[in-house]
Amino acid sequence: MSDMHSHLAFVRTEMLAQQEPPIKEKGIVKWARSNLFSNWVNSVLTIVALYVIVRLIFSAGPWFLNGIWDTSSLAQCREILDGARGACFSVLSERWQQLLFGIAYPSDQYWRPTLAFVLMLVAAAPVLFVALPRAMLIITGLFPFVAYWLLWGGTIMTSVFVLIGVVVGYLVFTKAERFGFVLGLVAGLIAAVVVWKIGGAITPAVDGIMVLEPVASRDMGGFMLNMMLGVVCISLSLPIGIMLALGRQSHMPIIKGISVVFIEFIRGVPLITLLFVASVVLAYFFPPETNMDLILRVIIMITMFSSAYIAEVIRGGLAALPKGQYEAADSLGLDYAQAMRLIILPQALKISIPGIVNVAVGLFKDTTLVSVISMFDLVGMIRGPILASTEWNGVYWELYGFAALLFFVTCYSISQYSQWLERQLRTDHR
């Protein structure tokens, strides 16, 4: 009997207790083995990198830790340090207003660009994050007009009439589009211009309604100017780049020719050359009585420059789509505008996200080039009024390090958002 039972299979009636994984297969140890010491090459590179990091910390650490924040000149900083290594961060606490808002913006009006920046974040949220209520898009639509009033001042009626002109122009466009896209666009522009002219004639009669202290464009400066140019030019260059990309793929020779010439010419000219054109030459292309604002001229040139590059990025996204997508749109009976809006462009833009973000980051950094045409942006403020002053002549690392930090935080945020958006739209790999 015992021999018969010895051949029966063992059946467990209860589960074994869960055991901890080996120490080498969990936590920081597993992460280090997988990412830092997976093989001898990675191990050597990790050791070298750690050595460099440690040397940098021990070299730059005293400079940061001994930093001085409460003096009024570089000479006082050096007197307090008395030969020791240390940074003179006092220039940041002393001149932070100029670094952020420029040298001429009224100090009692700093709340206006600050409020405009906060409203920009709120207005951008429903566009960047689709989970938010669509009703917030009303704030997005109103933001450009409110921001103009906050930054430049004057009566709010100027922004109100411009808003009315845009709304009327859009309504006319939607009604006239049935007769053709180009005809509808022209009709909408004419209606908008008519409303703006009427508003310009009425505005002096209601000039006392919600008036802020006017601020001239030449008084704009600091990091505020970089943010203004970056946000406006990126926002304008994306739709213009889409139209240029579609125009370059058009079967109509005139439209295709204009798009090709524009893109190739702009891409073949350095941005700094276009900025000099904006500063010196562009005003001659307008009527003699027209006083074209320098910031507006710079926005036009930077937008043209970035639009050409975005057009090529989007054209690459359009070329990456299989021909079956276009045929599917035709089989559904969609016209060209419907096919592009509902089927082709959503897929092409998803493919083009990395390239668009790359252009946007490069464009935002290139806004510092306006300092060469005597516009006091963040870099212009450092190179001009601050370093030219007797109190802070000789302070370099602290100022340029602060500028680098501001640009890094902004560009890194844009990059991280683009990566998050790519993960959200990666439906084909889920």
Phi, psi and omega in degrees: 000318179295326178292323179295319180290334181291341179267357179286143178289147180275130179243118181281136182260351178216151183283148175291150177292140181293134182253153177289141175293159178302152184299332180282353183244023178209160173064208185294331180294315178296319180298318181293319179295325183280326188253333185249327186230041182289330175210178187291330178293311178297326179295315178296315179297322179296317180295317179296316179297317178297322179296315179296318180297316180296318179297320178295320180296314181289335179278315183269344182303308179300326179298319177286314186293329179269014183298143180254133186242352193231039174245167182253004179198164178292327180297319178294323177300313181293328178292320179290318180294326176053049177090347179284158178282132180184152180272152176256078180286358179298333179296330178286316179289335181276324187240024183296327179297317180291323179295326183268322189240356181094178187269340188245352180292134184303128185294330179280000180247016180298337180295336183289306175295330177295315178295321178297322178294317178296316178296328177297318178297319179293319181291327181282338185302310181292340176279323183277330184235107187290345181288344181285157181301137180294339179296338179291347177296340175298320177296321179299317180292327182277340187302313182303323182285321177292320181296320178300316180296319181293317186283315184266341178078202185084194179280147179287346182295333176299313178293325180297314181291326175296319177298316179298319178299319178296316180296314180296318178299321178293319179296319177295321179298316180296327179283323184272352183296335180296337178269002180133143184297313182296316179297318178297321180295316180297316179297319179296319179295319179297316179298318180297317181296319179299316179296320179296320179295317178297317178297322178296329178282330183275330187307316180301332181286337181240036188290345185269006185271117175047070183259132172251157178301122180295142178233124181287154181298328180293345178270355177283141180188187179070197180294337175302319179294320176298318180294318179299310181295318181296311183294313183294313184291321177294318181295322181281326186288335181294306177296324178293321177296322177297316179296321178294321179295317177293323178295324180290334177266003182291153176270358177273118188302320184294311180297316179296319180296315179298317181295316181296313181298315181299310184297312184291324179292313182295319180290342179267002182243132178296149180298323182296328176293318178296325178293321175295323176297316179298324183282325189247315194265322192301328182297335181286347180273358180250163180304151185302326182279356181278126177258084184286121182296142182296320179297320178296319178296320178294319178299319179300313184290316180294322178296317177300317182298310183288330179298321180297319180287320178295325178300318179290325177296314181291325176298324175296322176294321177295321180290336181283343180286139177293154182298335181298334178293319177293320179293325177296320178296320178295322182293336178277357179079021181278142174281182186298313182296317179294318180298318180292318184287324188260333188237307191283304185297320177304320179287319181294320180292325177297319178293328188272001184305310180301318180293321179296317179295322178299316178294320181296317179295315178297321179295317181298319177291327181288349177296342177291345179292344180294347178293338181283347176249031173066033171256127189271073171283197183299310180292322177297324176294321180292312183290332185262262189300323187285305181289340178281345180284149181290335183289325189237017176291115183119352177268114183238304186300319183294317183289310182290331174294321177295317177298317179298322179296316179298315181291324179295315180299317180293311183292323178294323177296318177298317181296317180294322177296319180297321178294321177296318180295321177298320178294323179291328183266001182277062183286338184281351181246010181269000000 
